[in-house]
Amino acid sequence: MSAPRTPLPTPEGPLSAAGAPNLPAGFGDTFTSRYVDAGAVRLHAVIGGDGPPLLMVHGWPETWYAWRLLMPTLARDFTVIAVDQRGMGLSDKPQDGYDTATQAGDLVALMDALGHKKCAVVAHDTGFAIGYALAADHPERVACAALLELPGSPGTVPSPPVFVPGPLNDRIWHLGFNRIDRLNEQLVAGREDLFFRWEFDAAATPLPDEVIDYYVALLSDPDALRGSFGWYRALDATIAQDGRRKADRLTMPVLGIGGERSFGDLVGPALQAVADDVQSVVIPGAGHFLAEESPAELLDVLNPFLASYRDGRTAVPAPRHEVPGGSRDSTAAQQ
């Protein structure tokens, strides 16, 4: 007989559901933090609600906390599982394993440990690429996927040129910088506020200072800083993996969501290149950090898309959104 496992500690501090600031009223009555053994890593997830499982995967440079404004509403219909990616938040921060195949495997192991064989996925930014890998590598595990604010997972679309217009350069310059070995950490250490505040301000409708201060404080730690660059340093492996993945198209319902002031209507066409059943929506006036900038509008898009999964029905189109200069319709509604 194998020896019983040592119980995992209870997550604590400002990175946990118990210690994070400015949470919605009653958040702690529904959600709790858990450590979960997920194969090679221990992942942290904030879990609560009732219904079929909904896995939420944040982007860079955030944690599960990015979803806090959506989670109470979603928990009325779903068991919400907001996970910290490998290298981020309270999850383990190993030296390697940041390619999306490995990170998708982390999520499979997480859901196995929680007793869930199939789930819906909502994923943003770097999480978009991990969510795509999860759906492509393990299609039997994903019922549907809403992928936010990336103009395609790396390797499924052409790489951007080195020289791009200034406003776009402000948005994507970090893709190269974050991949550098060691030098980026040396340059950012002690200047985390300057670096990460620029990233939030360049990519979004300004988030409240206290929210940016919260993220900066969490990233002002050598292991956290290193872990935050892990996804980018593994891009060569991820691009090669995505080059193989796109040969087998996704067949589950997929919703691409862009912010009008960010990647906008680039998200949907990028997903149409790799998936058969795609809807797309652009949220008017929103920048990159949709869940924190426009939570009500994002819920208005997610709820009808996820309703078919919740109720076991055929997928329904996401609602139409108007933006200046024309409409951004659900592509499913146009077909």
C-alpha positions, 0 to 999 in steps of 0.5 A: 500500500502506498503511503497517504499523501501529505495534505497540501497547505491552505493558500494564504496571503494577497495572492489567495482568495482569502487575502486578495484586496477589493474583491466583490461583496460576498466573494469569500462565501462562494470561493476558496483557494486550493493547491492542487497536485497537477503532475509535475507542478502544484497549481493554485486555483480559486474555486466556487459555484455550482454547475458544470465546470468552467476553467478560466485561464488568465493572461500576462502579467496577471493571475486568477485575480483578473477574473474576480469581477466575473466570477460571482455571476458565473458561479450561479451556473457553473463550478468556476475554476480560476487557475494560476498558470505555471510560473504565475501567482501561487502556482509552482515556478519551475525553470522550464515547462512553459510551452503550451503543450506542457501547460495544457497538460498541467490543466488536464492534470488539474481537472483530473485531480478535481474530478472533471473529465470535460469543461468549458474554457475561457482564456485570455492573452497567454491563456488564449494560447494555452487554451487553444493548445488544450482544445487542440491536444485534448479535444475530448476534454473541452466542450467549448472555448471562449478565447480572448484578445490574441490575434491567433496563437503563435504558430497558427498565424504569421509572426508580426514584422520587426517594424510596425506602426508606433501605437502597435509597437507600444502594444507588442514590443514586449514579445521580444523583450520578454524572451531574452535570457536573464537580461530582461530580469536584470533590467526590470528588477527594482523597476517593476512599477515602471515596466508593468505600469507601462504594459497595463497603460499601453494595453488598456483603458487605464485600470485603477492604480490600486489594481496595478499596484497589486499586480506590481507588488506580486511581481516584485519577487525574483521567482515571480518575475522569472516565472512571468517571462516563462511563457515567452521564453518557450515561444520557439517550442510553442510555435512549432507545436502550433504549426502541427496543431493547425493541421487538425481543426477544432470542432467544438464551438469557439468564441473569439472576443476582442477589445475594440481598442486592442486586437478587435476584429483580428481575433475572430479571423485568426480562429477561423483559420484553425476551427470550424465552429467560430463566432466572434465579437468585438466589445466596443470601447474596450482595450486588452484587459477585458475582464477588468475593463468591461466585465459587464459587457464581457458577461453579456457575451459569455453568458449566451455562448456558455448557456448551450454548454450549461444546458446541454443544447446546441450552441447559440450565437453571441449577441451583436455588438456595435462599434464606431464605423460599423458592426462587429457581428457574430460570424456564426450569425452571418453564415 
